[in-house]
Amino acid sequence: MIDQRIMLPFRETQMRLENWAGRNLLKFNKGKSQVLPSGRNNHRHQYMLGVDQLGSSLTEEDLGVLVDTN
């Protein structure tokens, strides 16, 4: 189980980002948004972006660097 003290700042930041995007008439491409779980037992938590559940990935490549859950 994820400690809610950790999740609260994440949710607040996420809400601020969504509000900023809405004010600036920007939309997130939720189909391209994924979560890279890290830490112990974090793969079980489901993350939301607005009302949509985000997918999960065990590896992601960003700026040519491959990052995995290990």
N, C-alpha and C positions, 0 to 999 in steps of 0.2 A: 504494500500500500504506500502511496506517495504522501509525504508529509505536506499537509495543507499550508504550512508556513512557507513552503517553497513555491507552491502553485499560486498562491494569492498574488505575489508580484508579477508572475508570468501572465495571469489573467488580466491584471490591471494594465500591463504594457500592451497586451494584445488588444484590449478595448480601446486604448489611446490610439494605437496604430490604425485600427479599423475606423475610428471617428475621424482621424486626420485624412485618411484616404477618401472617405465619404465627403468631407468638406471640400476636398480638392478634385472631386469628380473622378477619382481613380478607382479601379476595381482590381481586386486580387484575382489571379488566375488560380482558383482553388484546385483545378485539375492538375496543375503543376506543383502545388504545394504539398510537401510531405514532411513527416516527422522522422528524425533520426534518433531513436531512443538511445539513451546513455545512462549509466548507473545500474544499480541492481534492481531487478524486477520492474524496470520502467517500461518494458515492452508491453505490459498489460494495460497501461493507461491509454485512454482514448482522448485525443486532443480535438478541439472544435475550433472552427473559424466561423464565427457567427453561428448559424444554425447547422452548418455542414461539418461532418466529421472528416478530419484529415486522414489521408492514408499514411502508412508507415513503411519505412524502407530500412534494410540492414546495411546498405552502403549507398553513398552519394558522392558524386564528383562535383567539385566546385573549384573554378579557376585552375583546372588541370590536376587538382589534388584529390585522390581517392580517400575518403574517410569511411570507416566502418564502425560498428558498435563496440568493437574491442578497443 
